[in-house]
Amino acid sequence: MAAEASAIADAVAAAERLQAGQQQQPAAAAAAAREEVRRAVAESPVLVVGRRGCCLSHVVKRLLQGLGVNPAVHEVAGEAELAGIVDGDVALPAVFVGGRLLGGLDRLMAVHISGELVPILKDAGALWL
């Protein structure tokens, strides 16, 4: 009985700690999310930042995979997590190549159609053709 009561007390305490952690200041949570995106941009030659389950993110990923690139994918809640990382408004999905913003799906397609995408990917070290 005492063991069960102790286990229940531990579970309640863990739930309270989790709930307290989830009630962080929204600004602190947003800053942490921005820092996570910033770190992912710095670590990946090609990074796709998009919303979870977004079909446009899937299209971007498949286009890059078709060229032989395996992009890292980072899922965010919204554009606010990109604030401070890039200047101006950014539409999701956002594609970063070599630590710099290339653009969204429309920009990626335009660069691909013009034939400039493969050299950009080679320069970033994401493609070895």
All heavy atoms as an XYZ file, in Angstrom:
917
protein
N       0.809     -1.192      0.000
C       0.000      0.000      0.000
C       0.852      1.257      0.000
O       0.547      2.194     -0.703
C      -0.890      0.027      1.251
C      -2.173     -0.727      1.209
S      -3.350     -0.103      0.098
C      -4.678      0.223      1.146
N       1.881      1.251      0.844
C       2.742      2.431      0.936
C       3.467      2.677     -0.375
O       3.668      3.819     -0.785
C       3.732      2.266      2.086
N       3.846      1.588     -1.044
C       4.541      1.717     -2.329
C       3.613      2.325     -3.377
O       4.035      3.152     -4.191
C       5.070      0.367     -2.783
N       2.361      1.898     -3.384
C       1.386      2.440     -4.332
C       1.140      3.916     -4.071
O       1.056      4.720     -4.997
C       0.071      1.665     -4.252
C       0.145      0.273     -4.800
C      -1.164     -0.470     -4.657
O      -2.213      0.161     -4.411
O      -1.136     -1.699     -4.789
N       1.019      4.292     -2.812
C       0.799      5.694     -2.450
C       1.993      6.542     -2.853
O       1.839      7.666     -3.359
C       0.534      5.828     -0.956
N       3.193      5.997     -2.682
C       4.403      6.715     -3.072
C       4.455      6.888     -4.587
O       4.821      7.954     -5.094
C       5.631      5.958     -2.575
O       6.800      6.594     -3.023
N       4.088      5.842     -5.331
C       4.087      5.914     -6.790
C       3.074      6.938     -7.289
O       3.342      7.692     -8.224
C       3.794      4.543     -7.379
N       1.909      6.970     -6.644
C       0.881      7.941     -7.033
C       1.356      9.359     -6.736
O       1.192     10.264     -7.558
C      -0.456      7.636     -6.320
C      -1.036      6.327     -6.859
C      -1.435      8.775     -6.495
C      -2.239      5.815     -6.109
N       1.980      9.542     -5.573
C       2.494     10.870     -5.216
C       3.568     11.312     -6.196
O       3.621     12.477     -6.598
C       3.039     10.858     -3.791
N       4.434     10.383     -6.616
C       5.478     10.709     -7.602
C       4.854     11.094     -8.942
O       5.302     12.030     -9.603
C       6.433      9.530     -7.787
C       7.324      9.302     -6.575
O       7.442     10.224     -5.731
O       7.897      8.191     -6.484
N       3.827     10.370     -9.359
C       3.166     10.662    -10.626
C       2.486     12.026    -10.590
O       2.548     12.790    -11.557
C       2.145      9.581    -10.956
N       1.851     12.349     -9.468
C       1.199     13.652     -9.319
C       2.239     14.769     -9.358
O       2.050     15.791    -10.024
C       0.363     13.707     -8.021
C      -0.093     15.115     -7.712
C      -0.835     12.772     -8.133
N       3.351     14.572     -8.665
C       4.408     15.589     -8.658
C       4.980     15.787    -10.057
O       5.228     16.917    -10.491
C       5.515     15.189     -7.685
N       5.166     14.693    -10.798
C       5.680     14.794    -12.167
C       4.692     15.533    -13.060
O       5.084     16.361    -13.892
C       5.970     13.410    -12.735
N       3.409     15.245    -12.902
C       2.389     15.932    -13.698
C       2.358     17.419    -13.383
O       2.202     18.252    -14.283
C       1.020     15.311    -13.442
N       2.515     17.769    -12.107
C       2.536     19.186    -11.736
C       3.751     19.896    -12.320
O       3.658     21.033    -12.770
C       2.502     19.321    -10.210
C       1.162     18.972     -9.608
C       1.186     18.933     -8.085
O       2.275     19.000     -7.484
O       0.085     18.834     -7.505
N       4.920     19.224    -12.310
C       6.115     19.830    -12.907
C       5.926     20.022    -14.408
O       6.305     21.053    -14.963
C       7.342     18.954    -12.644
C       7.872     19.044    -11.228
C       9.230     18.384    -11.104
N       9.243     16.996    -11.527
C       8.969     15.960    -10.747
N       8.649     16.149     -9.490
N       9.019     14.732    -11.214
N       5.333     19.036    -15.057
C       5.084     19.139    -16.494
C       4.129     20.283    -16.793
O       4.362     21.080    -17.698
C       4.511     17.828    -17.023
C       4.166     17.780    -18.507
C       5.438     17.971    -19.333
C       3.509     16.474    -18.865
N       3.060     20.396    -16.026
C       2.093     21.466    -16.240
C       2.732     22.825    -15.997
O       2.499     23.773    -16.741
C       0.888     21.279    -15.326
C      -0.209     22.290    -15.583
C      -1.410     22.048    -14.686
O      -1.352     21.298    -13.717
N      -2.516     22.688    -15.015
N       3.569     22.944    -14.986
C       4.245     24.212    -14.705
C       5.179     24.573    -15.846
O       5.289     25.735    -16.232
C       5.015     24.120    -13.395
N       5.839     23.575    -16.423
C       6.737     23.818    -17.548
C       5.979     24.255    -18.788
O       6.466     25.044    -19.587
N       4.769     23.730    -18.958
C       3.971     24.088    -20.122
C       3.371     25.480    -19.993
O       2.939     26.066    -20.971
C       2.858     23.063    -20.334
C       3.378     21.729    -20.793
C       2.281     20.681    -20.869
O       1.195     20.866    -20.347
N       2.582     19.580    -21.523
N       3.330     26.019    -18.791
C       2.759     27.333    -18.581
C       3.838     28.408    -18.569
O       3.697     29.432    -17.926
C       1.977     27.358    -17.267
C       0.750     26.502    -17.286
C       0.049     26.462    -15.943
O       0.536     26.981    -14.951
N      -1.117     25.838    -15.912
N       4.947     28.176    -19.308
C       6.007     29.170    -19.409
C       5.446     30.430    -20.037
O       4.398     30.426    -20.678
C       7.123     28.668    -20.322
C       7.895     27.522    -19.807
C       8.937     27.112    -20.835
O       9.171     27.808    -21.822
N       9.553     25.988    -20.600
N       6.215     31.483    -19.878
C       5.843     32.720    -20.539
C       5.854     32.482    -22.049
O       6.765     31.844    -22.569
C       6.854     33.809    -20.190
C       6.861     34.199    -18.743
C       5.598     34.962    -18.376
O       4.862     35.444    -19.231
N       5.339     35.070    -17.091
N       4.846     32.947    -22.785
C       4.836     32.752    -24.229
C       6.078     33.334    -24.898
O       6.590     32.754    -25.857
C       3.574     33.482    -24.679
C       2.708     33.538    -23.475
C       3.633     33.585    -22.300
N       6.577     34.436    -24.408
C       7.769     35.040    -25.008
C       8.979     34.138    -24.829
O       9.799     33.986    -25.737
C       8.032     36.406    -24.390
N       9.104     33.509    -23.678
C      10.224     32.608    -23.427
C      10.130     31.371    -24.315
O      11.129     30.903    -24.849
C      10.264     32.207    -21.963
N       8.934     30.846    -24.485
C       8.744     29.681    -25.344
C       9.050     30.033    -26.795
O       9.674     29.250    -27.513
C       7.325     29.148    -25.207
N       8.619     31.204    -27.246
C       8.891     31.630    -28.616
C      10.382     31.842    -28.828
O      10.930     31.485    -29.875
C       8.121     32.904    -28.935
N      11.053     32.406    -27.833
C      12.501     32.610    -27.945
C      13.230     31.276    -28.019
O      14.181     31.121    -28.796
C      13.012     33.425    -26.758
N      12.787     30.309    -27.260
C      13.398     28.985    -27.298
C      13.172     28.330    -28.657
O      14.076     27.696    -29.209
C      12.839     28.112    -26.187
N      11.983     28.495    -29.221
C      11.686     27.926    -30.532
C      12.532     28.593    -31.611
O      13.044     27.919    -32.511
C      10.199     28.094    -30.851
N      12.705     29.915    -31.520
C      13.552     30.616    -32.500
C      14.999     30.139    -32.401
O      15.670     29.954    -33.411
C      13.469     32.126    -32.290
C      12.216     32.739    -32.866
C      12.305     34.251    -32.898
N      12.417     34.843    -31.574
C      11.389     35.153    -30.804
N      10.165     34.921    -31.228
N      11.568     35.699    -29.619
N      15.466     29.943    -31.197
C      16.842     29.470    -31.007
C      17.010     28.064    -31.578
O      18.040     27.738    -32.172
C      17.226     29.492    -29.522
C      18.653     29.103    -29.270
C      19.667     29.967    -30.006
O      19.432     31.174    -30.187
O      20.707     29.408    -30.419
N      16.004     27.241    -31.434
C      16.049     25.887    -31.992
C      16.116     25.930    -33.516
O      16.881     25.188    -34.126
C      14.810     25.113    -31.528
C      14.848     23.645    -31.855
C      13.643     22.912    -31.297
O      13.127     23.304    -30.246
O      13.230     21.935    -31.932
N      15.335     26.802    -34.135
C      15.378     26.949    -35.594
C      16.740     27.497    -36.021
O      17.343     27.015    -36.978
C      14.237     27.866    -36.102
C      14.402     28.164    -37.575
C      12.886     27.229    -35.834
N      17.245     28.489    -35.296
C      18.554     29.080    -35.614
C      19.650     28.009    -35.575
O      20.509     27.939    -36.448
C      18.877     30.216    -34.649
C      20.145     30.961    -34.976
C      20.371     32.149    -34.050
N      19.431     33.218    -34.403
C      18.484     33.690    -33.602
N      18.332     33.224    -32.396
N      17.675     34.651    -34.004
N      19.602     27.148    -34.577
C      20.587     26.077    -34.444
C      20.468     25.081    -35.612
O      21.465     24.642    -36.174
C      20.409     25.374    -33.106
C      21.474     24.378    -32.777
C      21.297     23.721    -31.408
N      19.964     23.871    -30.840
C      19.689     24.568    -29.745
N      20.625     25.185    -29.088
N      18.461     24.655    -29.293
N      19.233     24.738    -35.981
C      19.018     23.802    -37.087
C      19.521     24.384    -38.404
O      20.109     23.665    -39.223
C      17.535     23.440    -37.198
N      19.325     25.684    -38.617
C      19.808     26.341    -39.831
C      21.331     26.270    -39.891
O      21.919     25.986    -40.946
C      19.331     27.815    -39.904
C      20.064     28.587    -40.980
C      17.827     27.866    -40.142
N      21.982     26.501    -38.764
C      23.445     26.498    -38.729
C      24.020     25.098    -38.927
O      25.105     24.951    -39.494
C      23.933     27.074    -37.404
N      23.314     24.074    -38.505
C      23.839     22.711    -38.541
C      23.580     21.978    -39.850
O      24.257     20.998    -40.134
C      23.242     21.888    -37.400
C      23.688     22.332    -36.027
C      22.980     21.587    -34.916
O      22.063     20.787    -35.198
O      23.334     21.817    -33.750
N      22.626     22.421    -40.650
C      22.207     21.660    -41.824
C      22.566     22.376    -43.113
O      22.275     23.564    -43.258
C      20.694     21.456    -41.792
O      20.306     20.853    -40.593
N      23.145     21.655    -44.072
C      23.409     22.288    -45.373
C      22.108     22.711    -46.064
O      22.052     23.752    -46.695
C      24.127     21.222    -46.188
C      24.464     20.122    -45.270
C      23.649     20.290    -44.028
N      21.065     21.884    -45.927
C      19.751     22.210    -46.488
C      18.710     21.906    -45.413
O      18.651     20.798    -44.887
C      19.443     21.402    -47.762
C      18.059     21.741    -48.291
C      20.496     21.652    -48.823
N      17.913     22.909    -45.104
C      16.882     22.767    -44.082
C      15.556     23.276    -44.624
O      15.487     24.372    -45.188
C      17.251     23.574    -42.827
C      16.216     23.603    -41.709
C      16.096     22.237    -41.045
C      16.559     24.656    -40.683
N      14.526     22.469    -44.451
C      13.161     22.862    -44.801
C      12.426     23.110    -43.496
O      12.317     22.210    -42.665
C      12.445     21.773    -45.616
C      11.015     22.182    -45.921
C      13.212     21.468    -46.893
N      11.945     24.330    -43.303
C      11.175     24.686    -42.108
C       9.723     24.819    -42.539
O       9.401     25.613    -43.428
C      11.673     26.012    -41.489
C      10.839     26.365    -40.267
C      13.142     25.926    -41.132
N       8.870     24.008    -41.933
C       7.461     24.041    -42.313
C       6.571     23.578    -41.183
O       7.041     23.165    -40.125
N       5.287     23.656    -41.432
C       4.315     23.176    -40.444
C       4.176     21.661    -40.562
O       4.345     21.093    -41.635
C       2.951     23.810    -40.691
C       2.899     25.254    -40.306
C       1.455     25.765    -40.395
N       1.391     27.142    -40.065
C       1.487     28.135    -40.954
N       1.641     27.858    -42.227
N       1.429     29.381    -40.568
N       3.832     21.041    -39.461
C       3.650     19.591    -39.440
C       2.512     19.195    -40.381
O       1.431     19.769    -40.344
C       3.337     19.138    -38.022
C       3.162     17.657    -37.935
C       2.839     17.229    -36.522
N       3.028     15.805    -36.478
C       3.725     15.172    -35.570
N       4.267     15.832    -34.590
N       3.862     13.879    -35.611
N       2.782     18.235    -41.249
C       1.763     17.728    -42.160
C       1.461     18.631    -43.340
O       0.510     18.380    -44.077
N       2.257     19.669    -43.552
C       2.011     20.604    -44.652
C       2.373     19.953    -45.985
O       3.485     19.448    -46.163
C       2.837     21.871    -44.436
S       2.738     23.036    -45.808
N       1.448     19.960    -46.917
C       1.692     19.334    -48.209
C       2.770     20.084    -48.998
O       3.524     19.465    -49.757
C       0.404     19.222    -49.015
S      -0.362     20.798    -49.410
N       2.887     21.390    -48.818
C       3.915     22.145    -49.519
C       5.308     21.775    -49.013
O       6.263     21.711    -49.797
C       3.672     23.639    -49.377
C       2.388     24.170    -50.008
C       2.249     25.662    -49.766
C       2.320     23.848    -51.474
N       5.430     21.503    -47.728
C       6.705     21.045    -47.182
C       7.082     19.701    -47.795
O       8.252     19.443    -48.098
C       6.633     20.903    -45.662
O       6.421     22.146    -45.055
N       6.089     18.864    -47.990
C       6.319     17.567    -48.615
C       6.807     17.737    -50.060
O       7.730     17.048    -50.502
C       5.038     16.732    -48.573
C       5.172     15.388    -49.183
N       5.854     14.361    -48.572
C       4.724     14.902    -50.367
C       5.813     13.297    -49.359
N       5.131     13.596    -50.443
N       6.215     18.666    -50.784
C       6.623     18.930    -52.170
C       8.071     19.417    -52.213
O       8.868     18.961    -53.035
C       5.671     19.959    -52.832
C       6.226     20.450    -54.159
C       4.288     19.363    -53.004
N       8.423     20.333    -51.316
C       9.793     20.856    -51.261
C      10.771     19.724    -50.969
O      11.800     19.573    -51.638
C       9.910     21.968    -50.190
C      11.356     22.297    -49.892
C       9.160     23.208    -50.641
N      10.433     18.907    -49.991
C      11.308     17.799    -49.610
C      11.480     16.826    -50.769
O      12.600     16.396    -51.066
C      10.711     17.090    -48.395
C      11.549     15.956    -47.877
C      10.898     15.330    -46.659
C      11.593     14.055    -46.267
N      10.893     13.334    -45.216
N      10.411     16.493    -51.456
C      10.482     15.548    -52.578
C      11.281     16.124    -53.747
O      12.019     15.390    -54.410
C       9.075     15.156    -53.038
C       8.277     14.387    -52.008
C       8.843     13.049    -51.708
N       8.815     12.263    -52.943
C       9.173     11.010    -53.036
N       9.606     10.380    -51.985
N       9.099     10.383    -54.177
N      11.150     17.413    -54.016
C      11.925     18.042    -55.081
C      13.413     17.928    -54.778
O      14.213     17.530    -55.630
C      11.536     19.507    -55.253
C      12.437     20.318    -56.188
C      12.351     19.799    -57.611
C      12.103     21.777    -56.129
N      13.788     18.252    -53.549
C      15.195     18.189    -53.160
C      15.708     16.753    -53.163
O      16.830     16.485    -53.616
C      15.394     18.836    -51.784
C      15.166     20.351    -51.768
C      15.079     20.862    -50.343
C      16.269     21.072    -52.529
N      14.899     15.820    -52.703
C      15.306     14.421    -52.719
C      15.472     13.917    -54.148
O      16.359     13.115    -54.423
C      14.289     13.549    -51.979
C      14.348     13.717    -50.483
C      13.251     12.953    -49.763
O      12.194     12.668    -50.323
N      13.491     12.637    -48.504
N      14.650     14.402    -55.048
C      14.766     14.026    -56.453
C      16.074     14.485    -57.082
O      16.559     13.888    -58.038
N      16.658     15.534    -56.515
C      17.949     16.029    -57.007
C      19.123     15.337    -56.324
O      20.275     15.583    -56.668
C      18.042     17.542    -56.770
C      17.076     18.397    -57.571
C      17.146     19.839    -57.105
C      17.378     18.287    -59.059
N      18.823     14.501    -55.316
C      19.876     13.796    -54.607
C      20.262     14.421    -53.281
O      21.274     14.059    -52.694
N      19.462     15.349    -52.797
C      19.723     16.023    -51.529
C      18.803     15.434    -50.468
O      17.625     15.193    -50.736
C      19.468     17.547    -51.654
C      19.613     18.243    -50.320
C      20.394     18.146    -52.683
N      19.338     15.204    -49.299
C      18.518     14.738    -48.188
C      18.370     15.897    -47.201
O      19.190     16.052    -46.297
C      19.158     13.528    -47.514
C      18.246     12.903    -46.495
O      17.030     13.095    -46.530
N      18.825     12.156    -45.581
N      17.335     16.712    -47.354
C      17.216     17.899    -46.498
C      16.775     17.539    -45.082
O      16.020     16.593    -44.872
C      16.126     18.715    -47.199
C      15.271     17.690    -47.856
C      16.213     16.597    -48.290
N      17.261     18.315    -44.137
C      16.735     18.223    -42.776
C      15.397     18.945    -42.771
O      15.195     19.911    -43.511
C      17.701     18.879    -41.800
N      14.465     18.478    -41.975
C      13.140     19.089    -41.889
C      12.892     19.480    -40.438
O      13.106     18.682    -39.527
C      12.040     18.127    -42.375
C      10.672     18.749    -42.223
C      12.288     17.713    -43.818
N      12.488     20.722    -40.238
C      12.175     21.214    -38.900
C      10.740     21.722    -38.918
O      10.395     22.573    -39.735
C      13.134     22.339    -38.500
C      12.968     22.770    -37.089
N      13.525     22.087    -36.041
C      12.290     23.795    -36.551
C      13.208     22.683    -34.918
N      12.457     23.721    -35.198
N       9.918     21.177    -38.036
C       8.514     21.566    -37.990
C       8.305     22.640    -36.937
O       8.835     22.550    -35.830
C       7.652     20.345    -37.690
C       7.743     19.318    -38.799
C       7.030     18.021    -38.481
O       6.683     17.795    -37.306
O       6.828     17.241    -39.415
N       7.544     23.676    -37.301
C       7.267     24.793    -36.406
C       5.760     25.008    -36.316
O       5.007     24.504    -37.141
C       7.961     26.090    -36.884
C       9.464     25.959    -36.837
C       7.502     26.474    -38.280
N       5.371     25.803    -35.342
C       3.953     26.120    -35.168
C       3.500     27.218    -36.128
O       2.354     27.258    -36.543
C       3.673     26.534    -33.730
N       4.410     28.133    -36.480
C       4.034     29.223    -37.375
C       5.221     30.089    -37.732
O       6.351     29.844    -37.313
N       4.950     31.123    -38.520
C       5.995     32.014    -39.002
C       6.694     32.777    -37.884
O       7.820     33.213    -38.041
C       5.430     33.009    -40.029
C       5.106     32.405    -41.370
C       3.703     31.815    -41.445
O       2.993     31.763    -40.408
O       3.308     31.377    -42.529
N       6.043     32.936    -36.743
C       6.623     33.704    -35.639
C       7.941     33.097    -35.167
O       8.813     33.813    -34.674
C       5.648     33.770    -34.476
N       8.121     31.801    -35.350
C       9.352     31.157    -34.928
C      10.527     31.519    -35.832
O      11.669     31.266    -35.482
C       9.163     29.645    -34.858
C       8.190     29.252    -33.761
C       8.018     27.769    -33.619
O       8.974     27.019    -33.894
O       6.922     27.352    -33.214
N      10.244     32.118    -36.986
C      11.317     32.547    -37.885
C      11.689     34.004    -37.658
O      12.656     34.482    -38.230
C      10.900     32.343    -39.338
C      10.720     30.893    -39.775
C      10.222     30.838    -41.214
C      11.984     30.108    -39.623
N      10.919     34.702    -36.831
C      11.207     36.110    -36.561
C      12.577     36.237    -35.916
O      12.933     35.490    -35.022
C      10.136     36.702    -35.652
N      13.350     37.184    -36.389
C      14.680     37.392    -35.859
C      15.746     36.574    -36.560
O      16.923     36.856    -36.453
N      15.342     35.542    -37.278
C      16.297     34.722    -38.027
C      16.450     35.274    -39.435
O      17.541     35.293    -39.985
C      15.834     33.251    -38.059
C      15.794     32.702    -36.637
C      16.749     32.417    -38.928
C      15.170     31.356    -36.522
N      15.349     35.712    -39.999
C      15.361     36.293    -41.337
C      14.701     37.664    -41.288
O      13.893     37.943    -40.411
C      14.628     35.385    -42.349
C      15.353     34.074    -42.512
C      13.202     35.140    -41.950
N      15.069     38.496    -42.232
C      14.464     39.826    -42.331
C      13.176     39.740    -43.135
O      13.112     39.034    -44.134
C      15.420     40.808    -43.003
C      16.680     41.013    -42.182
O      16.591     40.937    -40.940
O      17.742     41.249    -42.776
N      12.173     40.458    -42.693
C      10.920     40.526    -43.426
C      10.025     39.329    -43.175
O      10.301     38.469    -42.346
N       8.942     39.279    -43.938
C       7.985     38.189    -43.808
C       8.475     36.967    -44.567
O       9.024     37.068    -45.662
C       6.621     38.611    -44.364
C       5.963     39.689    -43.523
O       6.261     39.732    -42.315
O       5.171     40.469    -44.065
N       8.256     35.825    -43.977
C       8.648     34.567    -44.593
C       7.446     33.651    -44.605
O       6.795     33.457    -43.582
C       9.795     33.899    -43.813
C      10.166     32.576    -44.435
C      10.992     34.809    -43.744
N       7.166     33.095    -45.771
C       6.074     32.139    -45.882
C       6.637     30.739    -45.663
O       7.773     30.447    -46.018
C       5.429     32.240    -47.251
N       5.841     29.905    -45.058
C       6.249     28.517    -44.857
C       5.737     27.667    -45.998
O       4.654     27.928    -46.510
C       5.693     27.995    -43.530
C       6.272     28.637    -42.287
C       5.606     28.061    -41.046
C       7.761     28.455    -42.199
N       6.461     26.712    -46.445
C       7.756     26.268    -45.959
C       8.873     27.205    -46.419
O       8.820     27.770    -47.507
C       7.929     24.886    -46.583
C       7.124     24.941    -47.834
C       5.968     25.853    -47.535
N       9.860     27.353    -45.562
C      11.039     28.157    -45.861
C      12.219     27.213    -46.068
O      12.397     26.271    -45.302
C      11.325     29.123    -44.723
N      13.004     27.474    -47.106
C      14.141     26.620    -47.432
C      15.425     27.402    -47.163
O      15.617     28.495    -47.703
C      14.096     26.162    -48.908
C      15.276     25.266    -49.233
C      12.781     25.471    -49.209
N      16.283     26.830    -46.335
C      17.583     27.406    -46.028
C      18.647     26.534    -46.670
O      18.648     25.315    -46.499
C      17.812     27.458    -44.517
C      16.912     28.422    -43.806
C      15.649     28.040    -43.395
C      17.331     29.715    -43.556
C      14.819     28.919    -42.738
C      16.498     30.612    -42.895
C      15.242     30.211    -42.491
N      19.556     27.158    -47.408
C      20.649     26.436    -48.047
C      21.947     27.108    -47.632
O      22.109     28.312    -47.819
C      20.507     26.437    -49.589
C      21.681     25.722    -50.233
C      19.193     25.798    -50.008
N      22.838     26.327    -47.059
C      24.109     26.877    -46.625
C      23.974     27.930    -45.538
O      24.775     28.857    -45.478
N      22.960     27.807    -44.708
C      22.759     28.747    -43.615
C      22.058     30.030    -44.003
O      21.858     30.910    -43.168
N      21.673     30.158    -45.256
C      20.975     31.373    -45.721
C      19.606     31.000    -46.261
O      19.413     29.912    -46.813
C      21.785     32.043    -46.830
C      23.093     32.612    -46.338
C      23.865     33.410    -47.392
N      23.202     33.610    -48.649
C      23.722     33.298    -49.832
N      24.907     32.762    -49.931
N      23.045     33.536    -50.937
N      18.667     31.919    -46.122
C      17.319     31.690    -46.631
C      17.323     31.742    -48.148
O      17.731     32.742    -48.738
C      16.359     32.743    -46.075
C      14.930     32.663    -46.581
C      14.247     31.387    -46.096
C      14.142     33.883    -46.139
N      16.886     30.650    -48.777
C      16.698     30.647    -50.224
C      15.324     31.199    -50.556
O      15.175     31.986    -51.471
C      16.865     29.233    -50.778
C      16.673     29.072    -52.269
C      17.793     29.800    -53.020
C      16.663     27.618    -52.668
N      14.318     30.794    -49.804
C      12.954     31.269    -50.017
C      11.954     30.164    -49.774
O      12.272     29.134    -49.197
N      10.770     30.382    -50.265
C       9.699     29.401    -50.129
C       9.635     28.507    -51.343
O      10.565     28.439    -52.161
N       8.527     27.812    -51.483
C       8.349     26.881    -52.593
C       8.434     27.597    -53.936
O       9.077     27.098    -54.862
C       7.006     26.155    -52.459
C       6.638     25.204    -53.608
C       7.697     24.119    -53.766
C       5.276     24.608    -53.385
N       7.820     28.771    -54.052
C       7.843     29.486    -55.325
C       9.265     29.863    -55.737
O       9.657     29.692    -56.889
C       6.937     30.714    -55.284
C       7.268     31.670    -54.147
O       8.014     31.281    -53.223
O       6.777     32.811    -54.184
N      10.057     30.332    -54.799
C      11.453     30.699    -55.093
C      12.279     29.453    -55.427
O      13.085     29.459    -56.352
C      12.049     31.433    -53.892
C      13.515     31.720    -54.012
C      13.784     32.959    -54.850
N      15.197     33.277    -54.755
C      16.010     33.329    -55.815
N      15.535     33.152    -57.018
N      17.279     33.590    -55.650
N      12.063     28.371    -54.679
C      12.775     27.123    -54.945
C      12.475     26.618    -56.349
O      13.390     26.224    -57.086
C      12.391     26.063    -53.908
C      13.095     24.720    -54.038
C      14.562     24.845    -53.658
C      12.405     23.677    -53.181
N      11.212     26.655    -56.740
C      10.831     26.208    -58.089
C      11.440     27.106    -59.161
O      11.929     26.613    -60.180
C       9.305     26.181    -58.229
C       8.634     25.133    -57.386
S       9.117     23.453    -57.818
C       8.392     23.308    -59.430
N      11.426     28.416    -58.944
C      12.002     29.342    -59.928
C      13.493     29.109    -60.103
O      14.002     29.091    -61.241
C      11.738     30.787    -59.491
N      14.203     28.903    -59.003
C      15.643     28.662    -59.071
C      15.917     27.310    -59.727
O      16.868     27.163    -60.501
C      16.267     28.750    -57.651
C      17.708     28.328    -57.644
C      16.127     30.160    -57.109
N      15.081     26.333    -59.459
C      15.236     25.008    -60.066
C      14.999     25.069    -61.580
O      15.800     24.553    -62.362
C      14.272     24.020    -59.417
C      14.260     22.672    -60.056
N      15.378     21.888    -60.170
C      13.246     21.972    -60.618
C      15.064     20.764    -60.780
N      13.765     20.791    -61.060
N      13.932     25.726    -61.988
C      13.598     25.815    -63.412
C      14.663     26.586    -64.177
O      14.999     26.237    -65.315
C      12.196     26.434    -63.602
C      11.142     25.440    -63.110
C      11.948     26.817    -65.050
C       9.751     26.029    -62.992
N      15.240     27.605    -63.554
C      16.271     28.400    -64.233
C      17.622     27.683    -64.291
O      18.540     28.153    -64.951
C      16.438     29.752    -63.530
O      17.058     29.574    -62.274
N      17.742     26.562    -63.576
C      18.990     25.818    -63.596
C      20.012     26.283    -62.569
O      21.147     25.807    -62.558
N      19.628     27.169    -61.685
C      20.559     27.696    -60.684
C      20.583     26.882    -59.391
O      21.507     27.053    -58.588
C      20.164     29.139    -60.322
C      20.203     30.098    -61.486
C      19.615     31.445    -61.121
O      19.836     31.888    -59.975
O      18.923     32.039    -61.958
N      19.625     25.994    -59.187
C      19.519     25.300    -57.910
C      20.669     24.320    -57.680
O      21.250     24.287    -56.595
C      18.176     24.569    -57.797
C      17.914     23.856    -56.474
C      18.010     24.825    -55.300
C      16.554     23.178    -56.495
N      21.011     23.536    -58.673
C      22.074     22.542    -58.496
C      23.403     23.195    -58.129
O      24.060     22.754    -57.176
C      22.184     21.629    -59.736
C      23.429     20.761    -59.667
C      20.933     20.763    -59.857
N      23.843     24.263    -58.806
C      25.085     24.907    -58.371
C      25.008     25.472    -56.946
O      25.997     25.407    -56.201
C      25.288     26.033    -59.384
C      24.529     25.614    -60.589
C      23.379     24.814    -60.076
N      23.850     25.988    -56.543
C      23.683     26.506    -55.180
C      23.834     25.361    -54.175
O      24.501     25.511    -53.147
C      22.317     27.203    -55.019
C      22.298     28.499    -55.822
C      22.000     27.479    -53.558
C      20.927     29.150    -55.910
N      23.239     24.223    -54.488
C      23.323     23.070    -53.595
C      24.751     22.525    -53.533
O      25.212     22.106    -52.472
C      22.350     21.978    -54.051
C      20.868     22.327    -53.924
C      20.021     21.279    -54.616
C      20.466     22.491    -52.476
N      25.458     22.541    -54.656
C      26.858     22.095    -54.670
C      27.718     23.017    -53.817
O      28.566     22.549    -53.045
C      27.397     22.065    -56.096
C      26.906     20.894    -56.903
C      27.538     20.924    -58.284
C      27.033     19.815    -59.151
N      27.607     19.872    -60.506
N      27.513     24.323    -53.940
C      28.281     25.280    -53.155
C      28.043     25.119    -51.652
O      28.942     25.363    -50.851
C      27.957     26.719    -53.565
C      28.498     27.072    -54.936
O      29.387     26.359    -55.427
O      28.023     28.076    -55.518
N      26.845     24.703    -51.280
C      26.505     24.515    -49.868
C      27.010     23.179    -49.326
O      26.942     22.937    -48.128
C      24.995     24.608    -49.681
N      27.506     22.326    -50.217
C      27.993     21.019    -49.784
C      26.891     19.996    -49.592
O      27.088     18.974    -48.939
N      25.730     20.259    -50.179
C      24.602     19.353    -50.031
C      24.490     18.377    -51.189
O      23.718     17.434    -51.129
C      23.308     20.146    -49.919
N      25.259     18.605    -52.228
C      25.156     17.795    -53.440
C      26.560     17.556    -53.978
O      27.363     18.486    -54.075
C      24.300     18.558    -54.464
C      23.774     17.812    -55.664
C      22.909     16.653    -55.233
C      23.004     18.751    -56.549
N      26.849     16.330    -54.339
C      28.189     15.987    -54.833
C      28.087     15.342    -56.207
O      28.442     14.200    -56.394
C      28.871     14.993    -53.885
C      29.044     15.533    -52.533
C      29.998     16.380    -52.104
C      28.229     15.264    -51.404
N      29.831     16.663    -50.774
C      28.755     15.986    -50.318
C      27.093     14.478    -51.192
C      28.188     15.955    -49.054
C      26.550     14.443    -49.938
C      27.094     15.167    -48.890
N      27.613     16.063    -57.174
C      27.495     15.517    -58.545
C      28.703     15.862    -59.359
O      29.277     16.882    -59.303
C      26.247     16.073    -59.237
C      24.930     15.502    -58.751
C      23.781     16.161    -59.493
C      24.848     14.017    -58.907
